[in-house]
């Protein structure tokens, strides 16, 4: 198997862009929601909020994957 630097770099760039989008989405959700998202997830162990945020992450992952594959 031949190591292709262009494939490695493009994979790294797509991963970085995807992580940045996830961080931005989390920050936007923190601003929009009427409660403290971090407190609900970490301290109160709110399963419903965890499921909703998981659905948001999966939705964004599908959108990012579609954008990458064209």
Residue frames as a rotation matrix with the C-alpha (Angstrom) as fourth column:
UNK 1
0.588 0.809 0.000 0.00
0.809 -0.588 0.000 0.00
0.000 0.000 -1.000 0.00
UNK 2
-0.403 -0.714 0.573 1.41
0.718 -0.634 -0.286 3.36
0.567 0.296 0.768 -1.02
UNK 3
-0.107 0.288 -0.952 1.19
0.813 -0.525 -0.250 6.25
-0.572 -0.801 -0.179 1.42
UNK 4
-0.126 0.167 0.978 -0.45
0.786 -0.585 0.201 9.21
0.606 0.794 -0.057 -0.26
UNK 5
-0.818 -0.305 -0.487 0.22
0.555 -0.640 -0.531 12.54
-0.150 -0.705 0.693 1.46
UNK 6
-0.809 0.558 0.183 -2.67
-0.379 -0.734 0.563 14.30
0.449 0.386 0.806 -0.30
UNK 7
0.049 0.843 -0.535 -5.18
0.158 0.523 0.838 11.77
0.986 -0.126 -0.108 1.07
UNK 8
-0.232 -0.226 -0.946 -3.73
0.943 0.186 -0.276 12.14
0.239 -0.956 0.170 4.57
UNK 9
-0.973 -0.179 -0.144 -3.87
0.208 -0.953 -0.222 15.94
-0.097 -0.246 0.964 4.46
UNK 10
-0.546 0.832 0.101 -7.40
-0.424 -0.378 0.823 16.05
0.723 0.406 0.559 3.09
UNK 11
0.103 0.558 -0.824 -8.57
0.532 0.669 0.519 13.57
0.840 -0.492 -0.228 5.75
UNK 12
-0.525 -0.393 -0.755 -6.96
0.850 -0.277 -0.448 15.70
-0.033 -0.877 0.479 8.44
UNK 13
-0.979 0.176 0.106 -8.57
-0.156 -0.972 0.176 18.87
0.134 0.156 0.979 7.08
UNK 14
-0.204 0.961 -0.187 -12.02
-0.196 0.147 0.970 17.26
0.959 0.234 0.159 6.89
UNK 15
0.015 0.157 -0.987 -11.65
0.842 0.530 0.097 15.95
0.539 -0.833 -0.124 10.44
UNK 16
-0.810 -0.385 -0.443 -10.60
0.567 -0.706 -0.424 19.39
-0.150 -0.595 0.790 11.70
UNK 17
-0.792 0.585 0.173 -13.51
-0.399 -0.711 0.579 21.09
0.462 0.390 0.797 9.93
UNK 18
-0.003 0.818 -0.575 -15.93
0.177 0.566 0.805 18.49
0.984 -0.099 -0.146 11.31
UNK 19
-0.234 -0.160 -0.959 -14.68
0.954 0.151 -0.258 18.96
0.186 -0.976 0.117 14.87
UNK 20
-0.986 -0.137 -0.100 -14.91
0.151 -0.977 -0.153 22.74
-0.077 -0.166 0.983 14.48
UNK 21
-0.472 0.881 0.042 -18.51
-0.345 -0.228 0.910 22.45
0.812 0.415 0.411 13.25
UNK 22
0.099 0.492 -0.865 -19.39
0.618 0.651 0.441 20.24
0.780 -0.578 -0.240 16.24
UNK 23
-0.593 -0.382 -0.709 -17.86
0.799 -0.390 -0.458 22.73
-0.102 -0.838 0.536 18.67
UNK 24
-0.955 0.275 0.109 -19.71
-0.235 -0.930 0.284 25.62
0.179 0.246 0.953 17.06
UNK 25
-0.185 0.939 -0.290 -22.99
-0.076 0.280 0.957 23.66
0.980 0.199 0.019 17.14
UNK 26
-0.073 0.108 -0.991 -22.50
0.904 0.427 -0.020 22.90
0.421 -0.898 -0.129 20.85
UNK 27
-0.856 -0.299 -0.421 -21.81
0.458 -0.817 -0.352 26.57
-0.239 -0.494 0.836 21.62
UNK 28
-0.745 0.657 0.115 -24.87
-0.389 -0.569 0.725 27.65
0.541 0.495 0.680 19.62
UNK 29
0.017 0.760 -0.650 -27.00
0.350 0.605 0.716 25.10
0.937 -0.239 -0.256 21.48
UNK 30
-0.438 -0.246 -0.865 -25.68
0.898 -0.071 -0.435 26.47
0.045 -0.967 0.252 24.80
UNK 31
-0.991 0.029 -0.128 -26.77
-0.023 -0.999 -0.044 29.98
-0.129 -0.041 0.991 23.81
UNK 32
-0.558 0.821 -0.123 -30.18
-0.401 -0.137 0.906 28.98
0.727 0.554 0.406 22.44
UNK 33
-0.136 0.540 -0.831 -31.35
0.533 0.746 0.398 26.56
0.835 -0.389 -0.389 25.12
UNK 34
0.394 0.407 0.824 -33.05
-0.355 -0.760 0.545 28.06
0.848 -0.507 -0.155 28.19
UNK 35
0.976 -0.116 0.182 -30.99
-0.128 0.365 0.922 25.91
-0.173 -0.924 0.341 30.60
UNK 36
0.167 -0.985 -0.030 -27.33
-0.930 -0.168 0.326 25.26
-0.326 -0.026 -0.945 31.28
UNK 37
0.694 0.146 -0.705 -26.43
-0.554 0.734 -0.393 22.44
0.461 0.663 0.590 28.92
UNK 38
-0.299 -0.897 -0.325 -23.18
-0.338 0.419 -0.843 21.45
0.892 -0.142 -0.428 30.63
UNK 39
-0.644 0.117 0.756 -24.85
-0.760 0.020 -0.650 21.34
-0.091 -0.993 0.076 34.05
UNK 40
0.440 0.896 0.065 -27.70
-0.863 0.442 -0.243 19.20
-0.246 0.051 0.968 32.73
UNK 41
0.609 -0.239 -0.757 -25.32
-0.381 0.749 -0.543 16.73
0.696 0.618 0.365 31.11
UNK 42
-0.312 -0.904 -0.293 -22.58
-0.106 0.340 -0.934 16.48
0.944 -0.261 -0.202 33.72
UNK 43
-0.876 -0.082 0.476 -24.11
-0.461 -0.153 -0.874 17.26
0.145 -0.985 0.096 37.11
UNK 44
-0.147 0.934 0.326 -27.79
-0.870 0.035 -0.492 16.34
-0.471 -0.356 0.807 36.72
UNK 45
-0.882 -0.275 0.382 -27.18
-0.075 0.884 0.462 13.35
-0.465 0.379 -0.801 34.39
UNK 46
0.074 0.953 -0.294 -30.19
-0.526 -0.213 -0.823 14.34
-0.847 0.216 0.485 32.28
UNK 47
-0.446 -0.235 0.864 -30.61
0.391 0.817 0.424 11.46
-0.805 0.527 -0.272 29.83
UNK 48
0.557 0.750 0.356 -33.13
0.677 -0.161 -0.718 13.31
-0.482 0.641 -0.598 27.66
UNK 49
0.753 -0.356 -0.554 -30.71
-0.453 -0.890 -0.044 16.18
-0.478 0.284 -0.831 27.03
UNK 50
-0.299 -0.910 0.288 -27.99
-0.408 0.395 0.823 13.66
-0.862 0.129 -0.490 26.23
UNK 51
-0.127 0.347 0.929 -30.20
0.701 0.694 -0.164 11.94
-0.702 0.630 -0.331 23.69
UNK 52
0.875 0.477 -0.076 -31.12
0.309 -0.673 -0.672 15.25
-0.372 0.565 -0.736 22.03
UNK 53
0.424 -0.793 -0.438 -27.47
-0.708 -0.591 0.386 16.34
-0.565 0.147 -0.812 21.82
UNK 54
-0.422 -0.536 0.732 -26.54
0.012 0.803 0.595 12.91
-0.907 0.260 -0.332 20.46
UNK 55
0.345 0.645 0.682 -29.19
0.768 0.223 -0.600 13.31
-0.539 0.731 -0.418 17.76
UNK 56
0.892 -0.084 -0.445 -27.80
-0.235 -0.926 -0.295 16.75
-0.387 0.368 -0.845 16.89
UNK 57
-0.066 -0.998 -0.005 -24.29
-0.637 0.038 0.770 15.31
-0.768 0.054 -0.638 16.59
UNK 58
-0.330 0.005 0.944 -25.47
0.474 0.865 0.161 12.42
-0.816 0.501 -0.288 14.40
UNK 59
0.722 0.664 0.196 -27.41
0.535 -0.357 -0.766 14.85
-0.438 0.658 -0.613 12.20
UNK 60
0.661 -0.557 -0.503 -24.38
-0.600 -0.795 0.093 17.07
-0.451 0.240 -0.859 11.77
UNK 61
-0.322 -0.811 0.488 -22.21
-0.291 0.575 0.764 14.04
-0.901 0.104 -0.422 11.03
UNK 62
0.098 0.440 0.893 -24.55
0.748 0.559 -0.358 12.99
-0.656 0.703 -0.275 8.22
UNK 63
0.953 0.263 -0.151 -24.52
0.126 -0.797 -0.590 16.51
-0.275 0.543 -0.793 6.77
UNK 64
0.311 -0.917 -0.249 -20.71
-0.725 -0.399 0.561 16.77
-0.614 0.006 -0.789 6.96
UNK 65
-0.346 -0.419 0.840 -20.27
0.133 0.864 0.486 13.31
-0.929 0.280 -0.243 5.42
UNK 66
0.504 0.609 0.612 -22.60
0.723 0.090 -0.685 14.26
-0.472 0.788 -0.395 2.55
UNK 67
0.899 -0.215 -0.383 -20.66
-0.317 -0.921 -0.226 17.47
-0.304 0.324 -0.896 1.97
UNK 68
-0.051 -0.988 0.149 -17.36
-0.578 0.150 0.802 15.58
-0.814 -0.045 -0.579 1.90
UNK 69
-0.411 -0.095 0.907 -18.58
0.403 0.873 0.274 12.91
-0.818 0.478 -0.321 -0.52
UNK 70
-0.978 -0.067 -0.199 -20.16
-0.123 -0.582 0.804 15.46
-0.170 0.810 0.561 -2.81
